[in-house]
Amino acid sequence: MTTIVDNKLSSLNSRSSVEANFNSSVFVESLDDLNSRYADALLPLTITFGVFTFTGFFGNLLILVVFSLSREYRGNNFKAFVLTLAVIDLITCVTLIPAEMVKQRNYFAFEHVVPCKLKCFFNVFGASSSCNALLVISVDRYRKVVQPFKKQLTPKLAVKLLIGVAIVFPLFLAIPSAVMCGINTTTMVNTYGTNTTINICQTEELFETSVWRNIYKSILLIMLGGISLSYLILYAFVMRAAAKHTKATSLQRNNSTWNISPCSVAYDTNTIENKPCASEINRKEHSGKRGFQNGDHIRELLDNNCVHQLKVHSIKSTTPMLQRHGFPTKTLLWFILTIVFIGTYLTHIILSFGVSKIVTMTPGAFVSFSFFYRVYFINHIINPFVYAIFVERFRASCKNICLFSKA
């Protein structure tokens, strides 16, 4: 009797264990299914980043072609700045953004270490290189607008600074990020409420609590934050000076009563050509002639006109370019690009503190987070559009290229 009862109990236990195993296998979402569910939700964003890649690649390539062949900007700081940013943006558009698209298709099933490390490397390189390049540009703007009569940044020095500060230094700065990145294995609650083991490209477990990682992150945050603050301070002085010059120009035009004759002193920003005034010509033509009717009166009028001409020449020689031509277009152009950079990367930094919560997000919340977390990609595709708005020669060159391609 006891044997029969024991057999029944053992059969019940084995049946319950089989049912438990069956239920656990049924209500556990596989890694492929979980990854596909989030990848499908991310598909519109992945396509958007594909458009970013296409637009950024051809837009920055167009910038390189136009400004490299342009004679107008030869030996000009503006050309060096534009080409440097175009190279940085082009590198980002062919490396970082496509890598992010690949990651979105395999976000929770990322298995390859080398692509993960390369992506982390270009993440830091793209941010720091753009940040440092804009810093050099803001210093140049400050010197030209606020201190126009002091020693300026020469094109050769600008190129050397950009290579060292915006290319070489970011390369070394990005190496620790590549070293610390890797495949991190953890668990995530799936659609059934059970756990699924996932593989994410992020900081390796070895460095998650490392003091070196905290020091490295602090350096990056201080650098980005400090440079962004420097932008705001420098451009605050620049915009203040530009506004004063623009106001002075407007008042000067409204109160001007000078009447300049065609023989006035020809003045250009690069060359000055001194032409003789009418009184000088008059003196030469009529030297030695007496009894010229009203000659003294005419010479007096012409001499007064020459005084006005000399005054204009003196004012133009000592007045900064901003005060002669109004608000500086290039300053406004660089200011817009800098503000976009600060806004997008500030959003990225704030959201970076919530990366650990990704494993608890629903697909919809994860899509919104991913978009704003990578919104700084806009920095690498926006330049061609800004140049098209503010640089007339760039617009004309683009039109010529389009007409040539259609012919």
Buried (B, 14 or more C-beta within 10 A) or exposed (E): EEEEEEEEEEEEEEEEEEEEEEEEEEEBBEBEEBBBBBBEBBEEBBEBBEEBBEBBBBBBBBBBBBBEEBEEBEEBBBBBBBBBBBBBBBBBBBBBBBBBBBBBBBBBBBEEEEBBBBBBBBBBBBBBBBBBBBBBBBBBBBBBBBEBEEEEBEBEBBBEBBEEBBBEBBEEBBEBBBBBBBBBEEEBEBEEEEEBEBBBBBBBEEBEEEEEBEEBBEEBEEBBBEBBEBBEEBBEBBBEBBEEBBEBBEEEEEEEEEEEEEBBBEBEEEEEEEEEBBBBEBBEEEEEEEEEEEBEEBBEEBBEBBEBBEEBBEBBEEBBEBBBEBBBEBBBBBBBBBEBBBBBBBBBBEBEEEEEEBBEBEEEEBBEBBBEBBBBBBBBBBBBEBBBBBBEEBBEBBEEEEEEEEE
